[in-house]
Amino acid sequence: MHLADRLDGEPLSLEHGAPFRLVVPDLYAYKSVKHVSTIRLRRDFRRGLADRQTLAHPRGRVALEERGRGLPGPIYRVIYRALIPATLWYYRRFTTRAAERE
């Protein structure tokens, strides 16, 4: 883990988690920290609410493709790739309608 205060040599912007952002390079972004408001040191570990209520993998390590519980990592890759065309179609439809309303 790294506690960053700069991005590409420049101070972090609010959009990037200023004044500090905790970076966890080995985890998928959905498992990483977005903003730091408090740092507490603990002796025990408590699973977060999202981990308790979803099928998210408890660690989410990129190298091992830990994306969810129940299915092997490579299966998620196949599923996600199959969803790309539908996702792009929906995105284009949504942005076109939003632009028409303006």
N, CA, C and O atoms as a Tinker XYZ file with bonds, in Angstrom:
   408  protein
     1  N      0.839000   -1.176000    0.000000    73     2
     2  CA     0.000000    0.000000    0.000000    64     1     3
     3  C      0.883000    1.238000    0.000000    63     2     4     5
     4  O      1.981000    1.249000    0.556000    81     3
     5  N      0.370000    2.275000   -0.639000    73     3     6
     6  CA     1.071000    3.552000   -0.686000    64     5     7
     7  C      0.084000    4.658000   -0.325000    63     6     8     9
     8  O     -1.088000    4.600000   -0.698000    81     7
     9  N      0.554000    5.641000    0.386000    73     7    10
    10  CA    -0.253000    6.828000    0.660000    64     9    11
    11  C      0.293000    7.925000   -0.248000    63    10    12    13
    12  O      1.391000    8.435000   -0.026000    81    11
    13  N     -0.480000    8.285000   -1.273000    73    11    14
    14  CA    -0.006000    9.226000   -2.292000    64    13    15
    15  C     -0.572000   10.621000   -2.063000    63    14    16    17
    16  O     -1.717000   10.779000   -1.638000    81    15
    17  N      0.244000   11.629000   -2.351000    73    15    18
    18  CA    -0.232000   13.015000   -2.322000    64    17    19
    19  C     -0.001000   13.698000   -3.672000    63    18    20    21
    20  O     -0.302000   14.879000   -3.840000    81    19
    21  N      0.547000   12.924000   -4.648000    73    19    22
    22  CA     0.828000   13.481000   -5.959000    64    21    23
    23  C      0.458000   12.468000   -7.038000    63    22    24    25
    24  O      0.424000   11.262000   -6.795000    81    23
    25  N      0.179000   12.986000   -8.239000    73    23    26
    26  CA    -0.083000   12.160000   -9.412000    64    25    27
    27  C      0.678000   12.790000  -10.565000    63    26    28    29
    28  O      0.437000   13.948000  -10.908000    81    27
    29  N      1.587000   12.048000  -11.161000    73    27    30
    30  CA     2.437000   12.566000  -12.243000    64    29    31
    31  C      3.182000   13.829000  -11.821000    63    30    32    33
    32  O      3.335000   14.757000  -12.615000    81    31
    33  N      3.642000   13.866000  -10.579000    73    31    34
    34  CA     4.432000   14.993000  -10.090000    64    33    35
    35  C      3.634000   16.196000   -9.637000    63    34    36    37
    36  O      4.209000   17.150000   -9.113000    81    35
    37  N      2.319000   16.177000   -9.823000    73    35    38
    38  CA     1.450000   17.299000   -9.439000    64    37    39
    39  C      0.634000   16.914000   -8.205000    63    38    40    41
    40  O      0.313000   15.740000   -8.023000    81    39
    41  N      0.291000   17.894000   -7.352000    73    39    42
    42  CA    -0.556000   17.581000   -6.196000    64    41    43
    43  C     -1.884000   16.969000   -6.651000    63    42    44    45
    44  O     -2.414000   17.330000   -7.702000    81    43
    45  N     -2.410000   16.051000   -5.859000    73    43    46
    46  CA    -3.684000   15.412000   -6.197000    64    45    47
    47  C     -4.813000   16.427000   -6.246000    63    46    48    49
    48  O     -4.865000   17.354000   -5.437000    81    47
    49  N     -5.711000   16.246000   -7.198000    73    47    50
    50  CA    -6.923000   17.069000   -7.257000    64    49    51
    51  C     -7.988000   16.391000   -6.395000    63    50    52    53
    52  O     -7.828000   15.238000   -5.993000    81    51
    53  N     -9.064000   17.104000   -6.118000    73    51    54
    54  CA   -10.160000   16.507000   -5.351000    64    53    55
    55  C    -10.722000   15.289000   -6.073000    63    54    56    57
    56  O    -11.104000   14.312000   -5.429000    81    55
    57  N    -10.777000   15.337000   -7.407000    73    55    58
    58  CA   -11.290000   14.212000   -8.185000    64    57    59
    59  C    -10.436000   12.963000   -8.029000    63    58    60    61
    60  O    -10.920000   11.846000   -8.212000    81    59
    61  N     -9.182000   13.151000   -7.697000    73    59    62
    62  CA    -8.275000   12.016000   -7.531000    64    61    63
    63  C     -7.984000   11.710000   -6.064000    63    62    64    65
    64  O     -7.022000   11.006000   -5.757000    81    63
    65  N     -8.809000   12.236000   -5.157000    73    63    66
    66  CA    -8.690000   11.850000   -3.754000    64    65    67
    67  C     -7.866000   12.763000   -2.880000    63    66    68    69
    68  O     -7.433000   12.342000   -1.807000    81    67
    69  N     -7.628000   14.009000   -3.295000    73    67    70
    70  CA    -6.826000   14.944000   -2.496000    64    69    71
    71  C     -7.416000   15.094000   -1.100000    63    70    72    73
    72  O     -8.631000   14.976000   -0.940000    81    71
    73  N     -6.621000   15.344000   -0.116000    73    71    74
    74  CA    -5.180000   15.597000   -0.171000    64    73    75
    75  C     -4.331000   14.326000   -0.212000    63    74    76    77
    76  O     -3.175000   14.378000   -0.634000    81    75
    77  N     -4.882000   13.183000    0.218000    73    75    78
    78  CA    -4.131000   11.928000    0.183000    64    77    79
    79  C     -5.018000   10.819000   -0.367000    63    78    80    81
    80  O     -6.234000   10.819000   -0.174000    81    79
    81  N     -4.389000    9.886000   -1.050000    73    79    82
    82  CA    -5.125000    8.723000   -1.542000    64    81    83
    83  C     -4.311000    7.477000   -1.245000    63    82    84    85
    84  O     -3.105000    7.430000   -1.487000    81    83
    85  N     -4.981000    6.485000   -0.725000    73    83    86
    86  CA    -4.340000    5.207000   -0.461000    64    85    87
    87  C     -4.386000    4.389000   -1.742000    63    86    88    89
    88  O     -5.462000    4.160000   -2.294000    81    87
    89  N     -3.240000    3.951000   -2.212000    73    87    90
    90  CA    -3.148000    3.193000   -3.457000    64    89    91
    91  C     -2.748000    1.760000   -3.121000    63    90    92    93
    92  O     -1.764000    1.527000   -2.418000    81    91
    93  N     -3.516000    0.815000   -3.628000    73    91    94
    94  CA    -3.237000   -0.603000   -3.414000    64    93    95
    95  C     -3.040000   -1.225000   -4.796000    63    94    96    97
    96  O     -4.009000   -1.679000   -5.405000    81    95
    97  N     -1.798000   -1.254000   -5.303000    73    95    98
    98  CA    -1.551000   -1.634000   -6.692000    64    97    99
    99  C     -1.960000   -3.054000   -7.066000    63    98   100   101
   100  O     -2.273000   -3.298000   -8.231000    81    99
   101  N     -1.971000   -3.993000   -6.136000    73    99   102
   102  CA    -2.253000   -5.383000   -6.484000    64   101   103
   103  C     -3.733000   -5.737000   -6.485000    63   102   104   105
   104  O     -4.083000   -6.880000   -6.778000    81   103
   105  N     -4.612000   -4.792000   -6.168000    73   103   106
   106  CA    -6.039000   -5.082000   -6.095000    64   105   107
   107  C     -6.789000   -4.429000   -7.246000    63   106   108   109
   108  O     -6.351000   -3.410000   -7.781000    81   107
   109  N     -7.914000   -5.013000   -7.624000    73   107   110
   110  CA    -8.794000   -4.362000   -8.595000    64   109   111
   111  C     -9.279000   -3.055000   -7.990000    63   110   112   113
   112  O     -9.381000   -2.934000   -6.769000    81   111
   113  N     -9.575000   -2.091000   -8.822000    73   111   114
   114  CA    -9.968000   -0.764000   -8.337000    64   113   115
   115  C    -11.196000   -0.806000   -7.439000    63   114   116   117
   116  O    -11.303000   -0.007000   -6.509000    81   115
   117  N    -12.131000   -1.732000   -7.700000    73   115   118
   118  CA   -13.329000   -1.766000   -6.861000    64   117   119
   119  C    -13.012000   -2.185000   -5.434000    63   118   120   121
   120  O    -13.814000   -1.947000   -4.531000    81   119
   121  N    -11.856000   -2.808000   -5.215000    73   119   122
   122  CA   -11.449000   -3.196000   -3.867000    64   121   123
   123  C    -10.528000   -2.154000   -3.241000    63   122   124   125
   124  O    -10.231000   -2.226000   -2.048000    81   123
   125  N    -10.081000   -1.203000   -4.024000    73   123   126
   126  CA    -9.136000   -0.208000   -3.543000    64   125   127
   127  C     -9.864000    0.934000   -2.842000    63   126   128   129
   128  O    -11.083000    1.070000   -2.944000    81   127
   129  N     -9.107000    1.736000   -2.143000    73   127   130
   130  CA    -9.652000    2.876000   -1.416000    64   129   131
   131  C     -9.735000    4.067000   -2.355000    63   130   132   133
   132  O     -8.810000    4.300000   -3.133000    81   131
   133  N    -10.816000    4.822000   -2.300000    73   131   134
   134  CA   -10.974000    5.986000   -3.174000    64   133   135
   135  C    -10.532000    7.280000   -2.490000    63   134   136   137
   136  O     -9.856000    8.103000   -3.107000    81   135
   137  N    -10.901000    7.462000   -1.249000    73   135   138
   138  CA   -10.536000    8.663000   -0.500000    64   137   139
   139  C    -10.159000    8.263000    0.922000    63   138   140   141
   140  O    -10.679000    7.285000    1.459000    81   139
   141  N     -9.259000    9.019000    1.521000    73   139   142
   142  CA    -8.847000    8.767000    2.903000    64   141   143
   143  C     -9.365000    9.907000    3.765000    63   142   144   145
   144  O     -9.038000   11.069000    3.525000    81   143
   145  N    -10.164000    9.583000    4.758000    73   143   146
   146  CA   -10.629000   10.614000    5.696000    64   145   147
   147  C    -10.043000   10.381000    7.079000    63   146   148   149
   148  O     -9.820000   11.330000    7.830000    81   147
   149  N     -9.796000    9.131000    7.417000    73   147   150
   150  CA    -9.246000    8.779000    8.728000    64   149   151
   151  C     -8.378000    7.540000    8.570000    63   150   152   153
   152  O     -8.680000    6.660000    7.764000    81   151
   153  N     -7.317000    7.478000    9.331000    73   151   154
   154  CA    -6.494000    6.271000    9.370000    64   153   155
   155  C     -6.506000    5.764000   10.804000    63   154   156   157
   156  O     -6.095000    6.469000   11.726000    81   155
   157  N     -6.982000    4.532000   10.984000    73   155   158
   158  CA    -6.996000    3.898000   12.304000    64   157   159
   159  C     -6.181000    2.618000   12.239000    63   158   160   161
   160  O     -6.318000    1.841000   11.294000    81   159
   161  N     -5.356000    2.400000   13.212000    73   159   162
   162  CA    -4.588000    1.161000   13.287000    64   161   163
   163  C     -5.357000    0.194000   14.180000    63   162   164   165
   164  O     -5.783000    0.554000   15.278000    81   163
   165  N     -5.530000   -1.034000   13.701000    73   163   166
   166  CA    -6.305000   -2.031000   14.438000    64   165   167
   167  C     -5.499000   -3.312000   14.566000    63   166   168   169
   168  O     -4.621000   -3.596000   13.752000    81   167
   169  N     -5.807000   -4.067000   15.584000    73   167   170
   170  CA    -5.186000   -5.381000   15.751000    64   169   171
   171  C     -6.018000   -6.478000   15.086000    63   170   172   173
   172  O     -5.482000   -7.523000   14.720000    81   171
   173  N     -7.308000   -6.251000   14.929000    73   171   174
   174  CA    -8.186000   -7.252000   14.329000    64   173   175
   175  C     -8.680000   -6.767000   12.969000    63   174   176   177
   176  O     -8.477000   -5.610000   12.601000    81   175
   177  N     -9.319000   -7.646000   12.242000    73   175   178
   178  CA    -9.829000   -7.316000   10.909000    64   177   179
   179  C    -11.341000   -7.485000   10.905000    63   178   180   181
   180  O    -11.861000   -8.501000   11.365000    81   179
   181  N    -12.040000   -6.485000   10.384000    73   179   182
   182  CA   -13.493000   -6.579000   10.232000    64   181   183
   183  C    -13.841000   -6.391000    8.767000    63   182   184   185
   184  O    -13.424000   -5.417000    8.139000    81   183
   185  N    -14.595000   -7.312000    8.236000    73   183   186
   186  CA   -15.013000   -7.232000    6.840000    64   185   187
   187  C    -15.998000   -6.086000    6.669000    63   186   188   189
   188  O    -16.869000   -5.888000    7.517000    81   187
   189  N    -15.871000   -5.324000    5.577000    73   187   190
   190  CA   -16.744000   -4.187000    5.313000    64   189   191
   191  C    -18.148000   -4.611000    4.908000    63   190   192   193
   192  O    -18.387000   -5.770000    4.570000    81   191
   193  N    -19.063000   -3.667000    4.948000    73   191   194
   194  CA   -20.464000   -3.930000    4.632000    64   193   195
   195  C    -20.637000   -4.476000    3.217000    63   194   196   197
   196  O    -21.389000   -5.429000    3.012000    81   195
   197  N    -19.954000   -3.889000    2.244000    73   195   198
   198  CA   -20.087000   -4.357000    0.859000    64   197   199
   199  C    -19.622000   -5.800000    0.719000    63   198   200   201
   200  O    -20.234000   -6.577000   -0.014000    81   199
   201  N    -18.562000   -6.164000    1.400000    73   199   202
   202  CA   -18.074000   -7.541000    1.333000    64   201   203
   203  C    -19.051000   -8.519000    1.969000    63   202   204   205
   204  O    -19.164000   -9.663000    1.527000    81   203
   205  N    -19.750000   -8.080000    2.991000    73   203   206
   206  CA   -20.701000   -8.966000    3.669000    64   205   207
   207  C    -21.987000   -9.136000    2.871000    63   206   208   209
   208  O    -22.643000  -10.172000    2.983000    81   207
   209  N    -22.363000   -8.145000    2.071000    73   207   210
   210  CA   -23.656000   -8.182000    1.400000    64   209   211
   211  C    -23.601000   -8.543000   -0.080000    63   210   212   213
   212  O    -24.651000   -8.651000   -0.714000    81   211
   213  N    -22.434000   -8.730000   -0.642000    73   211   214
   214  CA   -22.332000   -9.030000   -2.074000    64   213   215
   215  C    -21.501000  -10.284000   -2.294000    63   214   216   217
   216  O    -21.005000  -10.895000   -1.347000    81   215
   217  N    -21.361000  -10.648000   -3.544000    73   215   218
   218  CA   -20.532000  -11.793000   -3.903000    64   217   219
   219  C    -19.123000  -11.368000   -4.286000    63   218   220   221
   220  O    -18.407000  -12.122000   -4.945000    81   219
   221  N    -18.715000  -10.167000   -3.880000    73   219   222
   222  CA   -17.369000   -9.682000   -4.185000    64   221   223
   223  C    -16.337000  -10.587000   -3.515000    63   222   224   225
   224  O    -16.570000  -11.119000   -2.430000    81   223
   225  N    -15.216000  -10.748000   -4.168000    73   223   226
   226  CA   -14.142000  -11.553000   -3.590000    64   225   227
   227  C    -13.555000  -10.801000   -2.404000    63   226   228   229
   228  O    -13.422000   -9.579000   -2.468000    81   227
   229  N    -13.201000  -11.487000   -1.327000    73   227   230
   230  CA   -12.697000  -10.789000   -0.140000    64   229   231
   231  C    -11.385000  -10.039000   -0.359000    63   230   232   233
   232  O    -11.098000   -9.090000    0.370000    81   231
   233  N    -10.581000  -10.442000   -1.348000    73   231   234
   234  CA    -9.317000   -9.751000   -1.590000    64   233   235
   235  C     -9.308000   -9.017000   -2.921000    63   234   236   237
   236  O     -8.995000   -7.827000   -2.952000    81   235
   237  N     -9.635000   -9.675000   -4.009000    73   235   238
   238  CA    -9.660000   -9.031000   -5.325000    64   237   239
   239  C     -8.285000   -8.802000   -5.917000    63   238   240   241
   240  O     -8.032000   -7.749000   -6.501000    81   239
   241  N     -7.383000   -9.778000   -5.775000    73   239   242
   242  CA    -6.030000   -9.621000   -6.323000    64   241   243
   243  C     -6.049000   -9.792000   -7.843000    63   242   244   245
   244  O     -6.598000  -10.763000   -8.364000    81   243
   245  N     -5.443000   -8.838000   -8.540000    73   243   246
   246  CA    -5.433000   -8.837000  -10.004000    64   245   247
   247  C     -4.687000  -10.051000  -10.545000    63   246   248   249
   248  O     -5.180000  -10.724000  -11.450000    81   247
   249  N     -3.514000  -10.339000  -10.008000    73   247   250
   250  CA    -2.683000  -11.423000  -10.538000    64   249   251
   251  C     -3.400000  -12.767000  -10.507000    63   250   252   253
   252  O     -3.135000  -13.627000  -11.348000    81   251
   253  N     -4.297000  -12.958000   -9.556000    73   251   254
   254  CA    -5.021000  -14.224000   -9.435000    64   253   255
   255  C     -6.442000  -14.145000   -9.988000    63   254   256   257
   256  O     -7.214000  -15.095000   -9.850000    81   255
   257  N     -6.792000  -13.022000  -10.611000    73   255   258
   258  CA    -8.126000  -12.791000  -11.180000    64   257   259
   259  C     -9.233000  -13.072000  -10.162000    63   258   260   261
   260  O    -10.225000  -13.729000  -10.480000    81   259
   261  N     -9.059000  -12.579000   -8.953000    73   259   262
   262  CA   -10.059000  -12.774000   -7.896000    64   261   263
   263  C    -11.133000  -11.699000   -8.025000    63   262   264   265
   264  O    -11.021000  -10.626000   -7.432000    81   263
   265  N    -12.169000  -11.992000   -8.800000    73   263   266
   266  CA   -13.207000  -10.996000   -9.057000    64   265   267
   267  C    -14.472000  -11.254000   -8.273000    63   266   268   269
   268  O    -15.202000  -10.310000   -7.969000    81   267
   269  N    -14.751000  -12.473000   -7.941000    73   267   270
   270  CA   -15.984000  -12.775000   -7.225000    64   269   271
   271  C    -15.887000  -14.116000   -6.537000    63   270   272   273
   272  O    -14.952000  -14.886000   -6.756000    81   271
   273  N    -16.868000  -14.379000   -5.704000    73   271   274
   274  CA   -16.913000  -15.669000   -5.010000    64   273   275
   275  C    -17.714000  -16.650000   -5.852000    63   274   276   277
   276  O    -18.683000  -16.259000   -6.503000    81   275
   277  N    -17.332000  -17.885000   -5.847000    73   275   278
   278  CA   -18.148000  -18.902000   -6.484000    64   277   279
   279  C    -17.685000  -19.357000   -7.851000    63   278   280   281
   280  O    -17.856000  -20.528000   -8.189000    81   279
   281  N    -17.107000  -18.477000   -8.649000    73   279   282
   282  CA   -16.634000  -18.863000   -9.978000    64   281   283
   283  C    -15.135000  -18.611000  -10.090000    63   282   284   285
   284  O    -14.623000  -17.675000   -9.475000    81   283
   285  N    -14.425000  -19.427000  -10.861000    73   283   286
   286  CA   -13.006000  -19.160000  -11.093000    64   285   287
   287  C    -12.828000  -17.844000  -11.857000    63   286   288   289
   288  O    -13.669000  -17.483000  -12.680000    81   287
   289  N    -11.754000  -17.142000  -11.588000    73   287   290
   290  CA   -11.491000  -15.838000  -12.187000    64   289   291
   291  C    -11.625000  -15.764000  -13.697000    63   290   292   293
   292  O    -12.261000  -14.838000  -14.199000    81   291
   293  N    -11.046000  -16.709000  -14.449000    73   291   294
   294  CA   -11.137000  -16.626000  -15.912000    64   293   295
   295  C    -12.578000  -16.663000  -16.440000    63   294   296   297
   296  O    -12.845000  -16.143000  -17.524000    81   295
   297  N    -13.496000  -17.261000  -15.703000    73   295   298
   298  CA   -14.901000  -17.300000  -16.131000    64   297   299
   299  C    -15.470000  -15.884000  -16.177000    63   298   300   301
   300  O    -16.218000  -15.543000  -17.093000    81   299
   301  N    -15.114000  -15.059000  -15.187000    73   299   302
   302  CA   -15.593000  -13.674000  -15.174000    64   301   303
   303  C    -15.100000  -12.918000  -16.405000    63   302   304   305
   304  O    -15.823000  -12.091000  -16.959000    81   303
   305  N    -13.872000  -13.201000  -16.830000    73   303   306
   306  CA   -13.326000  -12.538000  -18.018000    64   305   307
   307  C    -14.199000  -12.840000  -19.236000    63   306   308   309
   308  O    -14.502000  -11.942000  -20.021000    81   307
   309  N    -14.599000  -14.089000  -19.395000    73   307   310
   310  CA   -15.458000  -14.485000  -20.516000    64   309   311
   311  C    -16.809000  -13.774000  -20.426000    63   310   312   313
   312  O    -17.312000  -13.257000  -21.424000    81   311
   313  N    -17.390000  -13.752000  -19.233000    73   311   314
   314  CA   -18.688000  -13.096000  -19.034000    64   313   315
   315  C    -18.584000  -11.605000  -19.339000    63   314   316   317
   316  O    -19.412000  -11.059000  -20.069000    81   315
   317  N    -17.570000  -10.946000  -18.783000    73   315   318
   318  CA   -17.422000   -9.502000  -18.986000    64   317   319
   319  C    -17.221000   -9.165000  -20.460000    63   318   320   321
   320  O    -17.793000   -8.197000  -20.961000    81   319
   321  N    -16.408000   -9.959000  -21.153000    73   319   322
   322  CA   -16.185000   -9.690000  -22.584000    64   321   323
   323  C    -17.482000   -9.824000  -23.373000    63   322   324   325
   324  O    -17.723000   -9.064000  -24.311000    81   323
   325  N    -18.309000  -10.782000  -22.996000    73   323   326
   326  CA   -19.589000  -10.960000  -23.686000    64   325   327
   327  C    -20.526000   -9.779000  -23.435000    63   326   328   329
   328  O    -21.392000   -9.494000  -24.262000    81   327
   329  N    -20.365000   -9.093000  -22.308000    73   327   330
   330  CA   -21.235000   -7.970000  -21.964000    64   329   331
   331  C    -20.808000   -6.644000  -22.597000    63   330   332   333
   332  O    -21.579000   -5.685000  -22.588000    81   331
   333  N    -19.609000   -6.576000  -23.137000    73   331   334
   334  CA   -19.100000   -5.309000  -23.676000    64   333   335
   335  C    -19.999000   -4.730000  -24.768000    63   334   336   337
   336  O    -20.332000   -3.548000  -24.683000    81   335
   337  N    -20.412000   -5.486000  -25.789000    73   335   338
   338  CA   -21.266000   -4.882000  -26.826000    64   337   339
   339  C    -22.568000   -4.307000  -26.272000    63   338   340   341
   340  O    -22.972000   -3.211000  -26.660000    81   339
   341  N    -23.223000   -5.030000  -25.375000    73   339   342
   342  CA   -24.476000   -4.528000  -24.798000    64   341   343
   343  C    -24.230000   -3.280000  -23.958000    63   342   344   345
   344  O    -25.035000   -2.350000  -23.975000    81   343
   345  N    -23.133000   -3.260000  -23.233000    73   343   346
   346  CA   -22.804000   -2.098000  -22.409000    64   345   347
   347  C    -22.542000   -0.877000  -23.279000    63   346   348   349
   348  O    -23.019000    0.215000  -22.972000    81   347
   349  N    -21.793000   -1.050000  -24.358000    73   347   350
   350  CA   -21.527000    0.066000  -25.274000    64   349   351
   351  C    -22.813000    0.567000  -25.914000    63   350   352   353
   352  O    -23.010000    1.775000  -26.039000    81   351
   353  N    -23.692000   -0.348000  -26.322000    73   351   354
   354  CA   -24.968000    0.050000  -26.917000    64   353   355
   355  C    -25.777000    0.893000  -25.929000    63   354   356   357
   356  O    -26.308000    1.944000  -26.287000    81   355
   357  N    -25.863000    0.421000  -24.683000    73   355   358
   358  CA   -26.635000    1.142000  -23.672000    64   357   359
   359  C    -26.018000    2.516000  -23.408000    63   358   360   361
   360  O    -26.737000    3.510000  -23.307000    81   359
   361  N    -24.693000    2.574000  -23.295000    73   359   362
   362  CA   -23.999000    3.841000  -23.043000    64   361   363
   363  C    -24.271000    4.836000  -24.173000    63   362   364   365
   364  O    -24.603000    5.993000  -23.918000    81   363
   365  N    -24.129000    4.385000  -25.418000    73   363   366
   366  CA   -24.365000    5.283000  -26.560000    64   365   367
   367  C    -25.813000    5.761000  -26.595000    63   366   368   369
   368  O    -26.081000    6.927000  -26.883000    81   367
   369  N    -26.730000    4.870000  -26.307000    73   367   370
   370  CA   -28.151000    5.239000  -26.284000    64   369   371
   371  C    -28.421000    6.278000  -25.200000    63   370   372   373
   372  O    -29.112000    7.268000  -25.443000    81   371
   373  N    -27.882000    6.056000  -24.013000    73   371   374
   374  CA   -28.081000    6.972000  -22.896000    64   373   375
   375  C    -27.478000    8.340000  -23.190000    63   374   376   377
   376  O    -28.126000    9.363000  -22.968000    81   375
   377  N    -26.230000    8.367000  -23.694000    73   375   378
   378  CA   -25.576000    9.656000  -23.950000    64   377   379
   379  C    -26.240000   10.400000  -25.102000    63   378   380   381
   380  O    -26.300000   11.630000  -25.088000    81   379
   381  N    -26.741000    9.672000  -26.100000    73   379   382
   382  CA   -27.451000   10.321000  -27.210000    64   381   383
   383  C    -28.734000   10.970000  -26.712000    63   382   384   385
   384  O    -29.032000   12.111000  -27.064000    81   383
   385  N    -29.489000   10.254000  -25.901000    73   383   386
   386  CA   -30.734000   10.814000  -25.358000    64   385   387
   387  C    -30.458000   12.004000  -24.447000    63   386   388   389
   388  O    -31.196000   12.989000  -24.465000    81   387
   389  N    -29.405000   11.913000  -23.658000    73   387   390
   390  CA   -29.059000   13.027000  -22.768000    64   389   391
   391  C    -28.671000   14.255000  -23.587000    63   390   392   393
   392  O    -29.037000   15.375000  -23.231000    81   391
   393  N    -27.936000   14.057000  -24.680000    73   391   394
   394  CA   -27.532000   15.177000  -25.536000    64   393   395
   395  C    -28.741000   15.792000  -26.238000    63   394   396   397
   396  O    -28.786000   17.005000  -26.443000    81   395
   397  N    -29.716000   14.970000  -26.606000    73   395   398
   398  CA   -30.923000   15.477000  -27.265000    64   397   399
   399  C    -31.761000   16.334000  -26.322000    63   398   400   401
   400  O    -32.449000   17.250000  -26.772000    81   399
   401  N    -31.715000   16.056000  -25.041000    73   399   402
   402  CA   -32.497000   16.815000  -24.058000    64   401   403
   403  C    -31.917000   18.193000  -23.791000    63   402   404   405
   404  O    -32.625000   19.084000  -23.322000    81   403
   405  N    -30.653000   18.374000  -24.081000    73   403   406
   406  CA   -29.995000   19.657000  -23.766000    64   405   407
   407  C    -30.359000   20.753000  -24.709000    63   406   408
   408  O    -29.880000   21.878000  -24.562000    81   407
